[in-house]
Amino acid sequence: VGVEEYSNLGRSFVIYPNPSEGRFNIVLELDKEMDVLLQVFNAIGKKILQKDLAPKTSHSISLDLSQFPEGLYFFRVVSSIGSATKKLLLVR
């Protein structure tokens, strides 16, 4: 089960299901429209994915990391007003 927490970017940043077998969703609710960058890093800090998100207040993103090995992954969302990081456990 994903855990919803407040971030300095807006109202919420949620990843579910967590743990995941590869396919999961990211929901990001912002206080205002802004350009946002989503970055995904593996457990040793290597960036494996980067995605620019259109400036809007609500984002719902479906991703599939099933081609990557199981382990811990870090999701970082960056904007002009701050950043937030969440973890996802990839299991088989």
Contacts in CASP RR format, 6 or more apart in sequence:
PFRMAT RR
TARGET T0000
AUTHOR 0000-0000-0000
METHOD contacts of the structure
MODEL  1
VGVEEYSNLGRSFVIYPNPSEGRFNIVLELDKEMDVLLQVFNAIGKKILQ
KDLAPKTSHSISLDLSQFPEGLYFFRVVSSIGSATKKLLLVR
1 16 0 8 1.000
1 17 0 8 1.000
1 18 0 8 1.000
2 14 0 8 1.000
2 15 0 8 1.000
2 16 0 8 1.000
2 17 0 8 1.000
2 18 0 8 1.000
3 14 0 8 1.000
3 18 0 8 1.000
4 12 0 8 1.000
4 14 0 8 1.000
5 12 0 8 1.000
5 13 0 8 1.000
6 12 0 8 1.000
7 13 0 8 1.000
7 77 0 8 1.000
7 84 0 8 1.000
8 81 0 8 1.000
8 82 0 8 1.000
8 83 0 8 1.000
8 84 0 8 1.000
9 28 0 8 1.000
9 30 0 8 1.000
9 31 0 8 1.000
9 36 0 8 1.000
9 77 0 8 1.000
9 79 0 8 1.000
9 81 0 8 1.000
9 82 0 8 1.000
9 83 0 8 1.000
9 84 0 8 1.000
10 29 0 8 1.000
10 30 0 8 1.000
10 31 0 8 1.000
11 29 0 8 1.000
11 30 0 8 1.000
11 31 0 8 1.000
12 27 0 8 1.000
12 28 0 8 1.000
12 29 0 8 1.000
13 26 0 8 1.000
13 27 0 8 1.000
13 28 0 8 1.000
13 29 0 8 1.000
13 77 0 8 1.000
13 84 0 8 1.000
13 86 0 8 1.000
14 26 0 8 1.000
14 27 0 8 1.000
14 28 0 8 1.000
14 86 0 8 1.000
15 24 0 8 1.000
15 25 0 8 1.000
15 26 0 8 1.000
15 75 0 8 1.000
15 86 0 8 1.000
15 88 0 8 1.000
16 24 0 8 1.000
16 25 0 8 1.000
16 27 0 8 1.000
17 24 0 8 1.000
18 24 0 8 1.000
18 87 0 8 1.000
18 88 0 8 1.000
18 89 0 8 1.000
19 88 0 8 1.000
19 89 0 8 1.000
19 90 0 8 1.000
19 91 0 8 1.000
20 65 0 8 1.000
20 88 0 8 1.000
20 89 0 8 1.000
20 90 0 8 1.000
20 91 0 8 1.000
21 66 0 8 1.000
21 90 0 8 1.000
21 91 0 8 1.000
21 92 0 8 1.000
22 64 0 8 1.000
22 65 0 8 1.000
22 66 0 8 1.000
22 90 0 8 1.000
23 62 0 8 1.000
23 63 0 8 1.000
23 64 0 8 1.000
23 66 0 8 1.000
24 62 0 8 1.000
24 63 0 8 1.000
24 65 0 8 1.000
24 88 0 8 1.000
25 60 0 8 1.000
25 61 0 8 1.000
25 62 0 8 1.000
25 63 0 8 1.000
26 38 0 8 1.000
26 59 0 8 1.000
26 60 0 8 1.000
26 61 0 8 1.000
26 62 0 8 1.000
26 63 0 8 1.000
26 75 0 8 1.000
27 58 0 8 1.000
27 59 0 8 1.000
27 60 0 8 1.000
27 61 0 8 1.000
28 36 0 8 1.000
28 53 0 8 1.000
28 58 0 8 1.000
28 59 0 8 1.000
28 61 0 8 1.000
28 77 0 8 1.000
29 57 0 8 1.000
29 58 0 8 1.000
29 59 0 8 1.000
30 36 0 8 1.000
30 56 0 8 1.000
30 57 0 8 1.000
30 58 0 8 1.000
30 59 0 8 1.000
30 79 0 8 1.000
31 57 0 8 1.000
32 57 0 8 1.000
33 55 0 8 1.000
33 56 0 8 1.000
33 57 0 8 1.000
34 55 0 8 1.000
34 79 0 8 1.000
34 80 0 8 1.000
34 81 0 8 1.000
35 52 0 8 1.000
35 53 0 8 1.000
35 55 0 8 1.000
35 79 0 8 1.000
35 80 0 8 1.000
36 52 0 8 1.000
36 53 0 8 1.000
36 55 0 8 1.000
36 59 0 8 1.000
36 77 0 8 1.000
36 78 0 8 1.000
36 79 0 8 1.000
37 50 0 8 1.000
37 51 0 8 1.000
37 52 0 8 1.000
37 53 0 8 1.000
37 77 0 8 1.000
37 78 0 8 1.000
37 79 0 8 1.000
38 49 0 8 1.000
38 50 0 8 1.000
38 51 0 8 1.000
38 52 0 8 1.000
38 53 0 8 1.000
38 61 0 8 1.000
38 75 0 8 1.000
38 76 0 8 1.000
38 77 0 8 1.000
39 47 0 8 1.000
39 49 0 8 1.000
39 50 0 8 1.000
39 51 0 8 1.000
39 75 0 8 1.000
39 76 0 8 1.000
39 77 0 8 1.000
39 78 0 8 1.000
40 47 0 8 1.000
40 48 0 8 1.000
40 49 0 8 1.000
40 50 0 8 1.000
40 63 0 8 1.000
40 65 0 8 1.000
40 73 0 8 1.000
40 74 0 8 1.000
40 75 0 8 1.000
40 76 0 8 1.000
41 47 0 8 1.000
41 48 0 8 1.000
41 73 0 8 1.000
41 74 0 8 1.000
41 76 0 8 1.000
42 48 0 8 1.000
42 68 0 8 1.000
42 71 0 8 1.000
42 72 0 8 1.000
42 73 0 8 1.000
42 74 0 8 1.000
43 71 0 8 1.000
43 72 0 8 1.000
43 73 0 8 1.000
43 74 0 8 1.000
45 74 0 8 1.000
48 65 0 8 1.000
48 68 0 8 1.000
48 73 0 8 1.000
49 63 0 8 1.000
49 65 0 8 1.000
51 61 0 8 1.000
53 59 0 8 1.000
53 61 0 8 1.000
65 73 0 8 1.000
65 88 0 8 1.000
65 90 0 8 1.000
68 90 0 8 1.000
69 90 0 8 1.000
70 90 0 8 1.000
70 91 0 8 1.000
70 92 0 8 1.000
71 89 0 8 1.000
71 90 0 8 1.000
71 91 0 8 1.000
72 87 0 8 1.000
72 88 0 8 1.000
72 89 0 8 1.000
72 90 0 8 1.000
73 87 0 8 1.000
73 88 0 8 1.000
73 89 0 8 1.000
73 90 0 8 1.000
74 85 0 8 1.000
74 86 0 8 1.000
74 87 0 8 1.000
74 88 0 8 1.000
75 85 0 8 1.000
75 86 0 8 1.000
75 87 0 8 1.000
75 88 0 8 1.000
76 83 0 8 1.000
76 84 0 8 1.000
76 85 0 8 1.000
77 83 0 8 1.000
77 84 0 8 1.000
77 85 0 8 1.000
END
